[in-house]
């Protein structure tokens, strides 16, 4: 896949980082995106950038090209610029992985309007903003692979996560529709729904919560970012050329088979 360019949103750490490395391993050139916003202090933006630069170094060590791009995908203009900068730096965009996501777990009665907006805007609007900008380029070349990272919570729901679940369910309808809209133009769109994966997002769970969750997983362990990355790498590879509009759960059989 050495002639392919991939943009992975939120690839400075966690699942996004693992996806960036997996695609680099396959020879793709990678746009590594981290969260950068004028609403955040300079030192915070700089720390996020350092994480992304470290990922870029790992990609280069694998023999692939990487570019580091800061953006806030929840902002339409910033997301559009992210895609345009990818094309400017690497010449094209063949693969988009909508991975950037946040959670702000709380009971519905305690969720503020701002928290609701922030979660929906990052997880769902971000995927829309980036996909719209990327599809414009993909259509011209009649080739594109879009994978969005949803969650099993978007399929089954979860107490304390109504906004997160709504955003992740939204990605399902978004992906199914995108697949139908652009299939004839050589663009596939699929969605991956991870279960509980070890990352900063799940590091907040107590040992007791983690043990309780692992108990409900058929394979008996939490997933790794690499478990998710392998499936994404398959979906954007030629081996998955005839797969579109699909949801793949990567959850170790969470909740039983
Ligand atoms: P994570 O470790 O918290 O990483 C989140 C990534 O998203 C970081 O790179 C972060 O950048 C970036 N990001 C956050 N807001 C952004 C924004 N507005 N614009 C651009 N980038 C932004 O999370 P993770 O566990 O790897 O999760 C990755 C995806 O998988 C998310 O969509 C999440 O909902 C989904 N998922 C995770 C799990 C799990 O168990 N971990 C399960 C199901 C689904 P900075 O580092 O610069 O902040």
Boltz pocket constraint, residues with backbone or C-beta under 6 A from the ligand:
constraints:
  - pocket:
      binder: B
      contacts: [[A, 9], [A, 10], [A, 11], [A, 12], [A, 13], [A, 14], [A, 15], [A, 16], [A, 33], [A, 34], [A, 35], [A, 36], [A, 48], [A, 49], [A, 51], [A, 71], [A, 72], [A, 73], [A, 74], [A, 98], [A, 99], [A, 100], [A, 101], [A, 102], [A, 122], [A, 149], [A, 150], [A, 151], [A, 152], [A, 193], [A, 194], [A, 195], [A, 196], [A, 197], [A, 198], [A, 199], [A, 200], [A, 201], [A, 202]]
      max_distance: 6.0
